[in-house]
Each structure stands twice: as C-alpha cells, then as structure tokens.
Amino acid sequence: MDSNVTSSAPTVSPQDRATQFVPVESGAPEADNASTFLVAAYVLMWLATVLFIFQTWRKMRGVQTRLEELQKAVAKLPQAGD
C-alpha cells in the first residue's frame, strides 16, 4: 500500500458534530412512500387472512355435508347381528 495517499474526505472533530436532532426541511417524499407501502402491506395481509378463513369455512361446510351423507349411508346398512 502507498502510505502517501491521503483521503479527500474532511475530518470532523467531535466538537464539530451536531449534538441535537435537526429535521430535513425538504419534506422527504420517501416517508410518504414508506407509509403507503405499509398500508398496502396491511391491506394485503388482512385480505389474505379473510380469504383464507372464507375458503377454510367453505371447505369445512363441504366436509360436514359429506360426513352427514356418509352417516346416513352407514345407518342404512344392515346390522352385522341380523
């Protein structure tokens, strides 16, 4: 390595650094995009959850109907002791 290479970045002493929060004045459009993505993610997750519950309910209703049909069919079978 060449020890004569110097950095072009200014050196900042601890006394030169900010000691308090200074907000950005430009209005940061990134914050608006982030909140939009957050709301969209929540909407998609709730929609997926509701769709999952609805499909599960519908399938369970079909399974229950089929189970009732099978119980009726078994009830019509002749008994083994007859």
Sequence and secondary structure as in RCSB ss.txt:
>XXXX:A:sequence
MDSNVTSSAPTVSPQDRATQFVPVESGAPEADNASTFLVAAYVLMWLATVLFIFQTWRKMRGVQTRLEELQKAVA
KLPQAGD
>XXXX:A:secstr
  TT    S    TTTS  S    TT  HHHHHHHHHHHHHHHHHHHHHHHHHHHHHHHHHHHHHHHHHHHHHHH
HS  TT 
